[in-house]
């Protein structure tokens, strides 16, 4: 899957397909026989940062010669029985029905006149069955086009398909043709623009990708403040900063850029200042709330990527829920320094990649149900519920920087398609005392109510079959 095209986000309707579903869909449509194949996706939907976002939940392959057969008007078509059964499933799950087929070619694709005529004939009847959106999808090897029919009678082309993997893949009907950034390309002999040195790595399209993304940082402590500055200097156009805490004196040694005048002020104020110092024109949404607050949860659903730099069970739960329900990739970033009776244990710095349907904090045992129940209470009730008051964890700026740099580096490679392997879902654990850097994989619980199609995966927070 390496070598996928890089595109920057585009306004309009999008379809997000989890990495594991995308791998199955590609294998089914492009098995190497250069023949036509068909399938269907069922998908939730929700408002996104640039338009309606369809959220693929599950794949229904069509069997060649049985479900995908010679068509009456075109070369091939999905059988009436297959369409009926898939449409009834979409109706029962309150999901969108998305029939899919493949065309030849590599990086450009469009519907044939026969395809479009079949949509006109069949989709109004299918919508009477489902009462939900119907979106035809045609794929080439590295391109995709879609034709969305909404229940209100409106119709829209699909702007892009998004596959959140080790690379954040975006597929369009044809390659992106975009003007250079202000100041021109570095190879044209024009005056260098602000991001001259970065464009030499990412290109104009890569730099524009950062500028058009919405990124959330949940938790603005030692790691979150560093991430704020890293992402702002990278050129991310919109940061959503979430933290309800204030700066105290013991925070100063590990909050990069913090001043004594910040003591007693919200951490969001410090993060906002750091972001604007790095990029004066950046768009900022600051939420002096915990992650579980409805405003915070809604803001997270409007993101392209989330950085989880808060350590509480509630923050982990709600970020994980958004990852799975809205198919938004995230990175959980943290440092653990065990100190007992004056002895320092193995120090861990982790940048954990959270991909919808592939990695889940519940499956990995990283959310304690008891701690979650306590963490969801008011501050007074939280303290009363704990038999032993919490002891502040050890923290030091260079270790926070190690974790933050790992997370930001992975993100910038993923957003611009620079990773060698699209499907590599490994996370990274640094054991700093032994100088080991280990890949870690996520477990998958087939019965998980969050990351499985039978649960909340791709539900958009709405109705699901269960």
N, C-alpha and C positions, 0 to 999 in steps of 0.2 A: 504493500500500500504506500510505499515511500514515493516522494516526488509529486504529491498532490498539488493542484494549483493554489496559489495564494491570492485571495481577494479581500478587500476591505469591506466592512459591513455596508449594506445597502438598505435604504428605507423601503418599506413595503412588507407584504406578507412573507413570512419565512416558515420553513419546515425544519425542525430539529430532529435528528435521528440519533439515538444513542449508539455508541461505538459498536457494541456487540450486535445490535440489530443491523447496522450498516454492513458489518462483515458478512452476516448471513445473506442480506439482500444482494450484495455484490457477487457473492459466490453463486447465488441462484440465477442472477440475470446474465452473468458473464463467466460461464464455466469453461470457456475456451473453444466452444463449438461454432461461434459466430452465427448462432441461430437466434430466433426470437423467443423470449420468455416473458412470463407475466407473474404478478403477485398482487397482494393488497396489504396496506398498512391500516391499522386502526390508531387513531390519534386523539389526544385531548387538545385543548386549545386555551389560550390565555392572551391578554394584552401583553405586548412586548415593548422594548424601548424604541422600536422604529416601525411598529405596526403589529397586526395580529400574528401570533406565533402558534403554529401547529406543532404538536408534541407527540411524536410517534411512540406508541406504547408496545405494539406487538406486530409481528409479521405473519401473514398467511401466504405461504408459497402456493402457486398454481402449478399443478402437475401437467407437464407437456402431453398433449394428445387426449387429456381427460378434462382438465380445467382450462387449459389454454389451447385453443383449437383453431383450425382454419376458419377465417371469418367470412360472413356473407358479403361484406362490402370491402374489407381490407384483407391483408395477408393472414393475420391472426386476431383473435379476440378472446376475452375471458368468457367462459360458458355461462349460460343463464343461471344454472344451478350454483356455480361458484359465486356469481354476483349476488344472487339472492341470499345465500348463506352468510356471506361477508357483510352485506348490508344489514341483515337482521342482527348480526352480532354488534355492529356499530350502533344500531338503534338501541339494543338492550344495554349497552355500556355508555350510552349518550356520548359516543365518540364520532369523530369524523371518519368517513370512508375514503380511502386513498388508493385507487387502482393504479398499478405501476406496470410499465413495460419498457423494453429496451430498444434502442436504435443503434445502428452502426456509427462509426466516427469516434473521435477522441475528445476534443475540447470544445465542441459546439454541437447543439442539438435543438430541434424544434419539432412541434407536432405537425404531422402531415395533414393535408386537407381532409383525408378520410378520418383521421383521429378526431379532428374538430367537429366534423359532421356527426360522428358517433356520440360525442358529448351532448350535442344539441338534441339528439334523439333520445338518449337514455337518462341523462342526469336529472331532469325534472321528475321523472318517475321514481328514481332512486331516492331523491330528496323527500318524496311523499312517504317513503318507507321509513327513512332514518330521522327526518326532522333536524338533521345536523349538516354541517358542511360536507361537500364532496369535492375532492381535489385530484384531478388526473395528474399523473407524474410520468414523464419520459426521461430516461437516463441514457447517456453515452458513457464512455469510460471515465471522463473527467468533466462532465457537464450535466446539467439538469434543467428541465423546464416544467412548469406546473400551470394548471388552469383550475382556479378555485371558483366554486359555485357556493354562494352563501344562502342560508334559508330565507333571507329577506329578498331574494331575487337578484342581488348584485353579483358581479363576476369580476375577478381580478387575476392577473398573472402572478405567479410565484416569483418573488424577487430573488430568493436564494434558498439552498439547502445548507444547513449547518450540521456538521458532525463534530461534537466535542470529544476529541481524543488527545493523544500526545501532541499532535498538531491540531489546531482549530481549523478544520477544513470548511471552506465555503465553495459551493458549486453553483454556477450560473448557466444560463443558456449559451453564453459565449464568454471568452476571456474579457477581463475588465480593461476598458480603455478610459484612462483618467488623465487629466492634465497634470503636469508636474507641480510640485509644491511651490509656493512663492519663492522667487529667487532662482528657480530653474534647477535642473538636474546638475549634480556635481560634475558630470562628464561633458557638459555643454559649454564650459568656459565662462558661465555667468557668475555673478557674485554669489558666494556661498550663503545659504540661509542658516537659520539658527541651528537646525539639526544636521548640518553638513556631515559631521563625523558619523552620526548614526545612519544617515541615508546611505553611506558607503557600505553598510552592513545590510540594512533592511530594504533599501530602495525607496522610491517615492511611495509606492503602494503600501509597503510595510509601515512607513512612518504615518501615512494617512490612516492606516488601520488603527494605530494607537489613538490618534486624535478623534476617531469616531466611536471609540468604545466607552461604555459605562462600567466602571469597576468599583466594587464595594470593598471596604476594609472594616471588618467587625473586630473591635478591640484596638485601642490606640495607646497601648503601653509601649514597652521597650521595642517590641517587634513592629507593632502597627505604625508607630511614628516613622520608623525607618522605611517601611513599605510606602508610606505616604509620600515621602520625599523621593524615593527611587522611582515610583510610578509617575509622579509629576515631572521629574526631570526626563523621563523616558518620552514624555509627550502625550500621555493619556489625557483625553479631552474632558472627562467627567469622572470625578471621584465622589463616592458616597461614603461618608465617614460616620461610623456608629460607635458611640461609647457614652455611658452615663456618668463616668467617674471624673474626679477632679485631680489635679496634680498636687502631690504632697512633697515634702522636702526630700524624703527618701527616694522619690522617683528621679530626681535631677541627674544623678550619675549615669542613668541608663536611658534617659529620654534625649535622643540626639537633638540638639538645637534648643533645648529647654533653658530658660533663664530663671533666676530667683524670683523675678516678677511674675512668673507663671504659677507659682505656688498658690493654691486656693482657687485657681481658675479651671474651667472645664478643659479636659484633654482635647475636646473637639476644637477649642480656640487655638491651642498650640498646633495641632495638625493642620488647621486651616491656614495659619501663618506660614508654616513650612511649605505647604503646597503652593501658596501664592508667591513666596520668595523664589521658588523653583520655576514657576510658570505663571506669570501675572494674569494671563487670560484664561486660566483653567476654570471650568465650571465645577462648583462644589455644592453638594447637598450634605449638610451637617445635621446629625440626629443625636441629640443628647438624650438618648434612650437606650435601654437594653435591647438585645437582639430579638427578644420575644414580644416587644411592643408592636402593636398592629402597624404603626407607621414604618418601623424598621422592616418588618416582614414584607410589607408591600414594596418598599424601596428595593429590597433584595431581588424581587421578582422582575425588576426592570434592568437587570445587569447582564453583562456579557461574561463576567468572571467575578468570583468572590474570594477574598482572602480572609480566612478565619484565624485571627490572632488573639482571640479571647479564649480563656481556659475553662469557663464554666460549662456545666452540663446543659443548661438551657440554650446557650449560644451554639453549642455543638449540635443539639437536637434540631433547632430551627434552621440553621444553615444547611444541615444534612437534608431536612425536609424540602427546602427550596431546590437544592441540587437534584433531588429525585423527582419531585412533582413538576418542576419547570424546566428540567433538563439543562441546567446551568452549571458549567464546570466550576470547581473551587479548589483552593489549596489551603489545607490546614497547616499552620506554621506554629512551632513551639520549641521550647527548650526545657529540659528537665535536668535539674542538678540535685541529686539526692545527697543530703547531708544528715548524718545520724551520729549523735554523740561526738561531734567534732570531726568525724571521718567523712571524706568526700567519696561518693561512689562513682560509677560510670556516668559520664555526662552525655546526654542525648540531645542532638539538635535535629529536628525533623521538618521536612517539607512534604506533606502527605497529599498526593493528588486525589481529588474526589471527582470521579466521572460518573454521571448518571447511569444506573444499571450495571456498573462495573465495580465501583468501590463505594462502601457505605459504612458510616461510623457505627451504626447499630450492629451490622454484621461483624465488624472488627472488634466488638466489645469495648468501644471507646466512649460509650455513654452509659453511665451508671443510673439505673432507674430510680434508686433511692435518692441520689444526688440531684437528679432531674426534678423529682417531686419537691425536694427542699428548695432548689434553685428557683422554682416558679413562684415561691411565696414572696410576700413583702419583705423588705430588708430586716425588719424587726422579727418577723416570724422565721426568716431564714436563720438568724442567729440563735433564736430560741430552740429551733429544731435540732441543732447540732449539739451533741453532748460535749464535744471538745471543740473549743473555739479554733478557727483556722489559724495556722502559723504561716506568716508570709514566706513565700518560696524564695530561695536564693536566685539572684539574677545579676548578670553582668553584661555590659554593652557589647563587647566583641562576640560573645556567643549569640546574642540576639542578632547581630549583624550577619553572622554565618548563616543562620536559618533564614533571615529575610532575603539575603542575597541569593541563596539557593532557590527560594520561591519566586523571586522576581526574575531571575535568569531563566527558569523553566517557562514562566509565563511569556516572556518576550520571544523565546524560541517558538513556543506553541502558536502565539498570535500571528507570527510572520511565516510559519511553515518551515522553520529551519531544522527541526528535529529530523534525524534520519528515518525514524520509524514512526509512522502515524499511530500505530496500534500499541506502542509501548506504554503500559499503564503503571509502571513501577513508580513507587515513591522512594525518597532518599532519606536515609538515617545516618547522621554523622555520630560516631562514638569518638569524641574529641580526645579523650585521655589515651586511647590506643591508636588514634589517627586512622581509624577505619571508616570507610564510606560504603554503606551497605544498601542494596536495593531491597525494598520490602513490597510484598504483594498483599492485596486485600482478599479476605474470605468472602464467599457468597453463600448466604443462607437461602435455599429455595423457597422457604416459607416466609421470608422477610416481608413485612407489610409496607415497606418503604421502597425498596429498590427492585421489586418484581412487578411484571405486568398484571399479576393478580392482585396487587396492592395499589400503591399510590404512584408508581412510575408513570410519568407523563400525564398525570391527571390534571395538571394545572390548578390543583387545589379544589377542583370541582367534583362532580359526581363520578364515582367509579362503580364497577360491577360488584365490588365487595363493600 
